[in-house]
Amino acid sequence: MRKYEDFPVDTNSAIKSGVIHSLVGAIERMYNLLSLQLNHPVVNCIISGGDSTLLLPHIKIPVKAINYLVLEGLVVIAEDHL
């Protein structure tokens, strides 16, 4: 069974846990780099996508989940062209 663990003990859990660790690490790193560039903390990190719910419990920075970000953007574009 694949499940997230801080220190997995089987291959399947190690693969899932490794992917989650790497994605969360990349998100938090970019948040920190952007905060340094702006000279103040970023208010929110916006996350979207089908499996973003798998990452949310592990992210330790301010984050806002938007379930249908691409579709909402398309609505804005469509309304702008009416």
C-alpha positions as CSV (number, residue, x, y, z in Angstrom):
1,M,0.0,0.0,0.0
2,R,1.4,3.4,-0.9
3,K,1.2,5.9,1.8
4,Y,3.1,9.0,2.9
5,E,5.6,8.5,5.7
6,D,8.4,10.8,6.9
7,F,10.7,7.7,6.8
8,P,9.1,5.1,4.6
9,V,10.1,1.4,4.9
10,D,8.9,0.0,1.7
11,T,9.5,0.8,-2.0
12,N,6.0,2.0,-2.8
13,S,5.7,4.3,0.2
14,A,9.2,5.5,-0.5
15,I,8.3,6.6,-4.0
16,K,5.1,8.4,-2.9
17,S,6.8,10.0,0.0
18,G,9.8,11.0,-2.1
19,V,7.6,12.7,-4.6
20,I,5.7,14.6,-1.9
21,H,9.0,15.6,-0.2
22,S,10.5,16.9,-3.4
23,L,7.4,18.9,-4.5
24,V,6.9,20.4,-1.1
25,G,10.6,21.2,-0.9
26,A,10.5,22.9,-4.3
27,I,7.4,24.9,-3.4
28,E,8.8,26.1,-0.1
29,R,12.2,26.9,-1.7
30,M,10.6,29.1,-4.4
31,Y,8.4,30.8,-1.7
32,N,11.6,31.6,0.3
33,L,13.5,32.9,-2.8
34,L,10.6,35.1,-3.8
35,S,10.2,36.5,-0.3
36,L,14.0,37.3,-0.3
37,Q,13.7,39.0,-3.7
38,L,10.7,41.1,-2.5
39,N,12.3,41.8,0.9
40,H,9.2,40.7,2.7
41,P,7.2,37.5,3.1
42,V,4.9,36.5,0.3
43,V,1.3,36.7,1.5
44,N,0.1,33.4,0.0
45,C,1.4,30.7,-2.2
46,I,-1.3,29.7,-4.6
47,I,-1.6,26.0,-5.4
48,S,-3.9,24.3,-7.8
49,G,-4.3,21.0,-9.6
50,G,-5.9,17.6,-9.1
51,D,-3.4,16.2,-6.6
52,S,-2.7,19.5,-4.7
53,T,-4.7,18.1,-1.8
54,L,-2.0,15.5,-1.3
55,L,0.6,18.3,-0.8
56,L,-1.4,20.7,1.4
57,P,-1.0,18.9,4.7
58,H,2.8,19.0,4.3
59,I,3.3,22.6,3.2
60,K,4.5,24.8,6.1
61,I,4.1,28.2,4.4
62,P,1.0,30.3,3.9
63,V,-0.9,28.6,1.1
64,K,-4.2,29.1,-0.7
65,A,-5.7,26.3,-2.7
66,I,-7.8,27.2,-5.8
67,N,-9.4,24.1,-7.3
68,Y,-10.2,25.4,-10.7
69,L,-7.6,28.1,-11.3
70,V,-7.2,27.5,-15.0
71,L,-10.9,27.5,-15.6
72,E,-11.4,30.7,-13.6
73,G,-8.6,32.3,-15.6
74,L,-10.4,31.3,-18.8
75,V,-13.6,32.9,-17.6
76,V,-11.7,36.2,-16.9
77,I,-10.2,36.1,-20.4
78,A,-13.6,35.3,-22.0
79,E,-15.4,38.1,-20.1
80,D,-12.6,40.5,-21.1
81,H,-13.3,39.7,-24.8
82,L,-17.1,40.2,-24.6
